Amino acid sequence: MNLPSRARNGLNGVARELLRQPAVEKPRRQWVDDVVAWCHQHDIDLATRINSKTLRFDATLLAQINDVLESARIAPLGRSLSGLTSSAQAKEGVEEDKATRESPRARRVLVSFPPQPIAGLANEPRTIRDVDVLGLKLSAFSALIQVENLDSFYEFSPEQPALSGYANPLIVYRGDSHYGGGFALLADAWHKTRRTHIYAGDFDVKGVTLALDSNATHLLLPSIKWLAQNATPLHVPADQFPYQRRLRKHLVALPSAHPLREYLTLLLEKQRGLKQQWFGGEMGCLMLI
């Protein structure tokens, strides 16, 4: 029987209390009963420390628990496994805590780079890499381009007039349940650089809201004239209605001459939108704020 994580957390708290006093009594809650069961399994005699209502902890008992953990090559008390990767947990001992470990993709993002020929692999227009956010040197890139949809990300090319002013942009997939956490780290780090962050995604209420949440500075969209002719009421999902209130507040706060006003009016008043994959015409970078 492994020492349950809630029991380990409770024992870590007890260890801190024992730095200030010789003994600590704890009521027989679930984590304490887990400790009792674990001690019985490993032949640790609780003797007079235990009764039906409480368990008394002291330095001797914690030392016995640590001896058992050490002999089983399990991390000692006071060494938290929370937030560590599986490989980092392995260095602490043979015990793995999947519930609190860092996800293998927690710092990973999908990035689109210029073609990088590889022997044995057919040439493609772009090279897609799964990289660690911490390994990106942000100063090497002129702008961050965040692409909302995965299929659009794979096909995305920076070779378009709207992006001609940005040399070597960093093109990254927005993420999902697999890569969303890594992109959030990247977006926070990029925001601190105070450089251009372009959101390339759906023309809908949720898409614009996601851009705002990511601290994007620009939207990559077709002209308002083209969208007025091609955006459709068929792309106004009911599950996006809750996002409208946020955008209405944003619309009210924009200066009267701000170009985004026409786009938000098309979304909110005329209730029309369009998926990124259906975009056409000449694209432009539109200030978001």
C-alpha angles and dihedrals in degrees: 000000000000119000102261115240092240090053091049090050091050092049091049088056091049091051090056092049091050089062087071102035138025098240139017127201120208128188117245098267124152097275091048091051088050088055091048092051091046092049092050090050091053095044096248106156111224090186112165093355093084137063134156093280109032147022120215117216127200138165092268093056093048090049090053090050091050091049090057092046091050093049089051091048092243123143111269124241114285092037107104120207092193114121095008122124118245090256091051090048089051090059089057093052144294094295119102123197105196093175093064103025122113111262113251087239097042092112099024127110134177111241130187115218133179114277114295109188114222123192111251094017124099114246115257131190091248136018115233116206134183103218140173111253090223090060094060117100099212094192089069092066128073098204141003115236112195113198115201103199123055096219090049089048092056090051098038118125125186089206095105132108094247090062099038092109093062118079115202099355118195106241113198136173111243090230138227134212087318103043106015095098093053092050091051089058091049093048091052092049092046092049089061090059090062090219131134116294113188122197115209109188148105120327095236140103095268093047094054090044091052089051091053092046090053092053090243115173099201141028122219104220142146116261117285089244092057093044092048088058098041110028111103139207086228088076099060102100116202091226088065095059092094089062093059096079092060092050093047089057089049091050092052091051095053120099113259093250097046110127092221090069092076092051094049090047089055090050100042107028101031093033096222131139143158137213118247091241091063096053118128141160123052115333124221139187110244124195109244099197 
